[in-house]
Amino acid sequence: MPSNVIEETKKRVLDTFGVALGAFNEEPVKIARWIAESSSSSRLAATIWGTLNRSPADHATFANGCATRYFDFNDTYLSKEALHPSDVIPAIFAAAEISGANGKRIIEGIVAAYEVACRLADAYSIRSRGWDHVVYISVASAVGVAKVLGLDVNKIEHAINHALNNNWSLRQTRAGELSMWKGCAAANASRNGVFSALLAWRGMTGPAPIFEGEFGVFNVALCGDKFDLPQMGGEDGAKFKILETSIKYWPVEYHAMSAVEAALDIVKQAGRINPDDVESIEIKTFDVAYKIIVKDPEKWDPKTRETADHSMPYIVAAALIDGKVWLDTFKPERYLAEDVRRLMKKMNVKVDPDHDRLYPQGIKNTIIVKMKDGRRFEASSTYPPGHFKNPLDRKGVENKFWNLVKGSVDEDKARSAIDVIWNLENLECPEKLLRLLIHK
């Protein structure tokens, strides 16, 4: 496995623990953790991150997955389907705990899961059929867990059969006013991936052929459409897909990441924007961004945290007025405030064909602010910080981690955990890492 693939895997492990620990006290995360802690542990037990408690591996995966995903701050892959491949990492760590796998196996499982998730995203947009992208996360998690468990090809196939037959999720999760489940659906998918792999591990066979069968994925879920998977990474010179995933720099839906950078650029030019001084704001974007974070009426009137971080109009308004975007941007007192609402009413968002042609390799957003005094400010961004064409280095990932966890973990132990992650291939067992990351 190439050294750059191993390095990017480590970055995503550190990033995942940062966003998960940062979300430790959020309500959906507490709910998921309560369920996991209320379940009887067994020989298939795994750690609930941030604690010393253990629960059945699939329940721990769900709790840790909710924490990973809730802030919408974990990594992203953009293609025909957009998804968050690090949603698989809680599943991989749970599998490592129950099987006694070392750091090398963890890296292998993560890279394998990323390959499957991203190649499926390259092959077909299931949101076009009304399915949520987390269907792909369940398959990828099953494969990554199977890899960590050391399953043979036959059992890996049955893990995939189980994951695809039993784990379909509706795209309604991300339509209209978004609920707490927006940040938990992928955790449920990765939990189901763990359970699917465990079934195969113990010899449970699953329905086959799962793609081509009379009532399989192609004929039923995709209404007759078919696809071929691209070559997996590492074979015939194919590039590992983890190298094309992007780490988030701000806690917003990824298609708005460049809009944040453009808005903050305007603040540098003009200073913080007073809504009363603005004549109009024009935002040029691309089709996928418009459909996901602009077109719904709820995106212009967010009433939940989940809707606010998926609302380009709100995100841009908050960035222009506050001169920053961080976790507190998505508290009710901010997204319900009168000043951002007034500024949003002065916005017009439209799809620009030139911006659209860059997607998915680039996510160009342009913001033009016209002031009542005649001044005009314009800024664009295509590859915001953390984008795979503008990647964060180790220091950048560490800075994000500390911004998320400072004050909530023992700093000396957290520094030791960072050292362990940068040497993940030498880790003997995952518990040595997890016991260093305890939430106060």
C-alpha positions, -999 to +999 in steps of 0.1 A: +000+000+000+015+034-010+028+056+018+005+085+007-025+062+011-014+053+046-008+089+055-042+101+042-059+072+061-043+084+094-055+119+088-090+107+084-088+086+116-077+117+136-103+138+119-130+113+127-121+111+164-121+149+165-156+154+151-169+125+171-156+137+205-167+173+196-203+161+192-202+140+224-229+161+242-253+167+213-288+153+218-289+126+191-254+114+201-265+111+238-296+092+227-275+067+207-250+064+235-278+057+260-291+029+238-256+014+234-249+017+272-282+001+280-274-030+259-257-060+274-221-064+263-208-097+252-177-113+237-186-092+206-183-059+226-167-027+214-159+006+231-183+036+230-160+064+221-152+090+247-160+065+275-146+033+290-180+016+285-185-012+260-216-026+242-224-050+214-203-041+184-232-030+162-247-008+190-213+008+196-209+014+159-242+032+158-233+054+188-199+062+175-213+067+140-238+093+152-210+112+169-189+110+138-216+123+115-238+146+136-219+179+130-217+172+093-180+178+097-164+145+086-149+139+052-166+139+018-164+123-016-181+138-046-191+120-078-223+108-093-233+102-057-220+123-028-212+106+005-190+107+036-167+077+035-154+082+070-188+070+082-173+035+079-145+042+104-166+034+136-175+001+120-138-007+113-127+000+148-155-021+163-145-050+141-109-046+152-119-047+189-139-079+186-113-096+165-081-084+181-069-068+149-039-045+149-033-011+133-023-025+099-056-044+096-075-012+106-058+007+078-065-021+053-101-022+064-106+015+061-089+017+027-110-012+014-142+003+027-133+037+010-127+019-023-162+003-022-180+034-011-164+057-036-165+032-066-202+027-060-206+065-059-187+067-092-210+041-107-245+053-100-264+081-083-290+063-062-305+096-050-318+099-085-340+069-076-351+083-042-326+063-022-301+078+003-264+075-002-260+057+031-270+025+012-235+025-001-221+031+034-237-002+046-220-021+018-187-004+023-188-010+061-196-047+055-166-050+032-143-031+056-154-052+086-151-084+066-115-074+057-106-067+094-122-100+104-102-119+078-131-134+059-125-153+027-140-142-007-171-163-003-180-149+031-172-113+019-197-119-009-224-130+016-216-100+038-224-078+008-255-098+000-268-092+035-259-055+035-277-048+002-307-070+008-316-056+042-305-020+044-322+005+020-328+040+032-351+067+017-337+100+004-365+117+024-338+118+051-323+148+033-354+165+018-373+195+032-369+203+069-342+180+081-345+160+113-320+146+138-319+115+116-300+133+089-269+129+111-277+094+122-287+076+090-251+067+080-245+055+115-274+031+111-260+020+078-226+013+092-242-006+121-261-027+096-228-033+077-212-047+109-242-069+115-241-082+079-204-090+082-209-108+115-237-129+100-214-139+072-185-145+096-205-171+114-216-188+081-250-172+074-255-171+037-274-142+020-297-137-010-278-140-043-272-128-070-279-095-051-273-072-081-284-091-111-311-113-096-348-112-107-356-092-076-322-078-070-308-043-069-307-036-106-343-047-114-360-035-082-341-007-065-328+008-097-359+001-118-340-018-145-308+004-146-275-014-143-239-003-137-204-016-137-180-009-109-147+008-119-114-010-112-106-010-075-075+009-063-041-008-063-050-030-092-038-023-128-025+010-116-059+023-104-055+051-079-068+046-044-100+066-039-091+078-004-067+102-022-097+119-038-117+124-006-118+158+011-116+168+047-140+195+058-126+228+070-159+243+081-189+224+096-213+228+066-227+206+038-197+201+015-211+218-015-213+250+005-176+248+016-164+271-012-193+295-006-180+299+029-145+307+016-159+332-009-180+349+017-151+352+041-130+366+013-157+393+008-155+401+046-118+406+042-125+431+014-154+449+029-155+441+066-185+424+082-216+430+063-245+450+078-278+437+062-292+473+061-263+484+039-268+456+012-287+462-020-285+426-033-265+394-032-261+371-061-247+336-057-236+315-087-234+278-080-237+244-097-266+221-102-260+195-074-255+223-048-287+240-059-307+208-056-294+198-022-289+230-003-309+257-021-341+247-039-363+235-010-383+263+007-371+250+040-335+259+030-346+296+030-363+293+064-342+268+085-358+258+118-335+230+128-297+227+131-298+199+104-315+222+079-293+252+087-261+234+079-277+223+046-289+258+037-265+277+014-285+310+019-282+308+056-246+297+056-236+326+034-256+351+054-240+340+087-205+341+072-210+376+058-224+390+090-203+372+116-170+369+096-168+332+107-185+299+105-182+274+134-203+251+155-221+280+172-233+292+138-258+264+140-273+271+173-311+281+173-304+316+185-282+322+154-301+306+126-335+320+139-320+355+143-336+385+125-304+398+109-296+367+089-332+364+078-332+399+065-300+393+045-313+360+031-342+379+016-318+399-005-302+369-021-306+353-055-290+319-062-287+305-097-269+277-115-240+289-136-231+266-165-194+273-162-195+264-125-215+233-133-189+220-158-163+218-131-183+194-108-174+170-092-137+178-095-143+213-084-171+230-064-170+266-076-193+291-059-192+328-067-207+355-044-214+391-056-225+416-030-239+450-041-240+477-015-265+506-014-237+531-016-226+516-050-197+495-038-195+460-053-176+430-039-170+397-056-152+365-046-151+329-059-137+296-046-133+262-063-110+242-041-115+253-005-091+242+023-092+205+028-104+197-008-083+169-022-067+193-046-059+217-017-054+191+011-047+198+048-013+187+061-009+171+095-008+204+113-041+214+096-058+182+107-044+185+142-056+221+145-091+211+136-090+183+162-079+206+189-105+232+180-132+205+185-119+188+217-099+213+236-112+215+272-132+183+269-104+157+270-072+153+289-047+172+268-017+150+276-036+118+268-050+134+236-014+143+225-004+107+231-035+096+210-023+118+181+011+102+183-005+068+182-026+077+151+004+090+133+020+056+139-012+036+134+005+008+115+024-001+147-007-002+170-011-036+186-047-032+195-073-004+192-081-003+229-047+014+235-059+043+214-095+045+226-085+046+263-066+078+256-096+096+242-120+098+272-145+127+273-145+146+306 
